Structure formats: structure tokens, C-alpha cells
Amino acid sequence: MATPPRPPAHWQAAQWVLVTLAAVFAGLSLIRAAITADLLTLPSGDVIDVLSIAGPLALFAAFLTWSNVTKRVIDAHSIAAATVRHWAIGAGALLLFLSYLLPVKTPTAFHVVRAAAAILLGIGALITHGRATRRLAEPSTPADQNDATGTGTAPQWVDEARPGQVGSQPARLALDIETQPEDWNASLWDPEVQQDIERRRRQQAPPA
């Protein structure tokens, strides 16, 4: 029994970097939402401001890296992307985009929506990664014994007399049959033709 392929180490690292940054970004956004809603007061906001600028850039870079690595892994093992992708990834990306369309007068909602988008991205990445890992662990389906090429279709007969030409076995056998001179003598296989030949011969024969 063949050993299932193990997930690449760099793919695992890219996943955990993405999930970690998504969690940090979500927590940072919730802190910003609490500050704008006057629910939380920090002695200095410089660190929060710097993280608010670097956080989205780092999250975008991590998501792009994880997406490219995931695509290469599933393509290398002939796994359809639709079978492993989760809707939370698309929903998170959409929410993150829509958050920038919110009015300036609603900063609290802006940060809350960004936190929700980051959480969805992290959850979607975990589910997608888990689905792909399970697909990698599944044993491959053996090829049909009647399928010598492994393409799922039965092989066609090849005419050995003409390499590269594809045909059927009966057709090749028919070409190998040699014709005989008697095959063109209609009198041997058609009685009516034989009778007509005899009648014409009697008519052309001179009277005795």
C-alpha cells in the first residue's frame, strides 16, 4: 500500500502565519473599535497606529503567499480547487473590501467589520487547509485493468502493418486476406450469370 504524501512544511508554515496574523489583526481591530466607542482608553496610541498600518499589509502578504502555495500543492496532486475551497475566504475578502466603503462618521463599524473579515479569512484558511490535507491522505483510485494507458478509456487496436495508424482488429485481418483469381469469376458464385453465358453461347454457335 502506497504511503500518502505528507503536506509540505512550507505550506504548513504559510497557513499558521496567515492564521496568526488574521487573529492579531482581528484583535487589533476590536481594540480600535473599543477606543473609538470610548469603551477603552490607552495611555499611548502610537503603537496601535503603527500596527493599524502594518497589520493590513502583513495580512494581505500572508494571504497571497498562502493562496499561491495552496494552489501549487493541490495542482501538483490533481485536486480540484472547488472541492477544498470554503466560502468563508470569499466572504472575508468581500467584507474587508466593503469596510473601506463605510462612511467616515462610523469608525467603530469600520473596525468591527474588519475584525469580522479577518476572523472569516482565518477560519476559511483552516477549513480549506484541512480539506486539502484530507484529500492528500486519500488513496489514489487504481486504474482499470482494461485500461493500459491509465486514461480511463480502453485502448484501441493498432495496425501493425502501418505504425501510427489506429484501427480495429477485424479491419487489420481483412487487409491480410489475399484475393484469388476465382473470386472475380462471377459464373462460380452466381447461377443466373452462368445461365446467361450459356444462352449467349448457344445463340452464337453456328448451326451444325
SULLIN-V463366 format. One record per pair of residues at least 12 apart in sequence whose C-alpha atoms are under 10 Angstrom apart, sorted by the first residue. I is the first residue (numbers start at 1). J is the second residue. Records with the same first field share a line. If there is no record, write none. Layout:
BEGIN
I = J ; J
END
This chain:
BEGIN
1 = 139
2 = 139 ; 140
3 = 137 ; 138 ; 139
4 = 135 ; 136 ; 137 ; 138 ; 139 ; 140
5 = 77 ; 133 ; 136 ; 137 ; 138 ; 139
6 = 133 ; 136 ; 137
7 = 73 ; 129 ; 132 ; 133 ; 134 ; 136 ; 137
8 = 69 ; 70 ; 73
10 = 66 ; 69
11 = 65 ; 66 ; 67 ; 68 ; 69 ; 70 ; 72 ; 73 ; 129
12 = 66 ; 69 ; 70 ; 129
13 = 66
14 = 62 ; 63 ; 64 ; 65 ; 66 ; 67 ; 68 ; 69 ; 70
15 = 62 ; 63 ; 65 ; 66 ; 67 ; 69 ; 70 ; 122 ; 125 ; 126 ; 128 ; 129
16 = 62 ; 66 ; 122 ; 125 ; 126
17 = 58 ; 59 ; 62 ; 63 ; 65 ; 66
18 = 58 ; 59 ; 60 ; 61 ; 62 ; 63 ; 64 ; 65 ; 66 ; 67 ; 118 ; 121 ; 122 ; 125 ; 126
19 = 59 ; 62 ; 63 ; 118 ; 119 ; 121 ; 122 ; 123 ; 124 ; 125 ; 126
20 = 59 ; 62 ; 122
21 = 55 ; 56 ; 58 ; 59 ; 60 ; 62 ; 63 ; 118 ; 122
22 = 55 ; 56 ; 58 ; 59 ; 60 ; 62 ; 63 ; 115 ; 116 ; 117 ; 118 ; 119 ; 120 ; 121 ; 122 ; 123 ; 125
23 = 59 ; 115 ; 118 ; 119 ; 120 ; 121 ; 122 ; 123
24 = 51 ; 55 ; 59 ; 115 ; 118 ; 119
25 = 51 ; 52 ; 54 ; 55 ; 56 ; 58 ; 59 ; 114 ; 115 ; 116 ; 117 ; 118 ; 119
26 = 55 ; 111 ; 112 ; 113 ; 114 ; 115 ; 116 ; 117 ; 118 ; 119 ; 120 ; 122
27 = 111 ; 112 ; 114 ; 115 ; 116 ; 118 ; 119
28 = 48 ; 49 ; 51 ; 52 ; 55 ; 111 ; 114 ; 115
29 = 48 ; 51 ; 52 ; 55 ; 108 ; 110 ; 111 ; 112 ; 113 ; 114 ; 115 ; 116 ; 118
30 = 108 ; 109 ; 110 ; 111 ; 112 ; 113 ; 114 ; 115 ; 116
31 = 48 ; 108 ; 111 ; 112 ; 115
32 = 45 ; 48 ; 49 ; 52 ; 107 ; 108 ; 110 ; 111 ; 112 ; 115
33 = 106 ; 107 ; 108 ; 109 ; 110 ; 111 ; 112 ; 113 ; 114 ; 115
34 = 108 ; 111 ; 112
35 = 107 ; 108
36 = 106 ; 107 ; 108 ; 109 ; 111
37 = 106 ; 107 ; 108 ; 109
38 = 108
56 = 96 ; 114 ; 118
59 = 118 ; 121
60 = 93
63 = 89 ; 121 ; 122 ; 125
66 = 125 ; 129
67 = 125
70 = 125 ; 128 ; 129 ; 132
73 = 132 ; 133 ; 136
74 = 132 ; 133 ; 135 ; 136
77 = 132 ; 135 ; 136
78 = 136
79 = 132 ; 135 ; 136
80 = 132 ; 135
81 = 128 ; 132
82 = 128
83 = 128 ; 131 ; 132 ; 135
84 = 127 ; 128 ; 129 ; 130 ; 131 ; 132 ; 133 ; 134 ; 135
85 = 124 ; 125 ; 127 ; 128 ; 129 ; 131 ; 132
86 = 121 ; 123 ; 124 ; 125 ; 126 ; 127 ; 128 ; 129 ; 131
87 = 120 ; 121 ; 123 ; 124 ; 125 ; 127 ; 128
88 = 117 ; 119 ; 120 ; 121 ; 122 ; 123 ; 124 ; 125 ; 127 ; 128
89 = 117 ; 118 ; 119 ; 120 ; 121 ; 122 ; 123 ; 124 ; 125 ; 126 ; 127 ; 128
90 = 117 ; 120 ; 121 ; 124
91 = 116 ; 117 ; 120 ; 121 ; 124
92 = 113 ; 114 ; 115 ; 116 ; 117 ; 118 ; 119 ; 120 ; 121 ; 122 ; 123 ; 124
93 = 114 ; 117 ; 118 ; 120 ; 121
94 = 117
95 = 113 ; 114 ; 115 ; 116 ; 117 ; 118 ; 120 ; 121
96 = 110 ; 111 ; 113 ; 114 ; 115 ; 116 ; 117 ; 118 ; 120 ; 121
97 = 113 ; 114 ; 117
98 = 110 ; 113 ; 114 ; 117
99 = 111 ; 112 ; 113 ; 114 ; 115 ; 117
100 = 113 ; 114
156 = 168 ; 169
157 = 169 ; 170 ; 171 ; 172
158 = 172
159 = 171 ; 172 ; 173
160 = 172
161 = 175 ; 176
END
